Amino acid sequence: MSDNPLLARLQRLAEDLPGVETGTSYGTPALKVAGKLFVRIKDAETLVLMVPLDDKERLIEMAPELYYETDHYKGWPALLVRAAVIDDGELRHRLTESWRLKAPAKLRKLLD
């Protein structure tokens, strides 16, 4: 685990997803699968979660208290998440969906 409580939370919630590796992205802690980023810590309050563009708008509309974007992320399949507000159940679900987006088929089959 890690000295970073947010990274430790991500690792705990993703521990049963096959092939998850801890690494870095843009100099911040991240979780990857098969070398592909699926979530990273932007700062102490914010996660960057990889999502399909179609889901991004829907999630922001559905729960703007949890999900948002800045101009920097417009048009990219990355969703900003307020880490202190999202509960473990919702974050676990989002991590799993993001992992599915990036994981190769052979690892997805292990989870299914």
Secondary structure, DSSP 8 states (H G I E B T S, - for coil): --S-HHHHHHHHHTTTSTTEEEEEETTEEEEEETTEEEEEEEETTEEEEE--HHHHHHHHHH-TTTEE--GGGTTSSEEEEETTTS-HHHHHHHHHHHHHHHS-HHHHHHH-
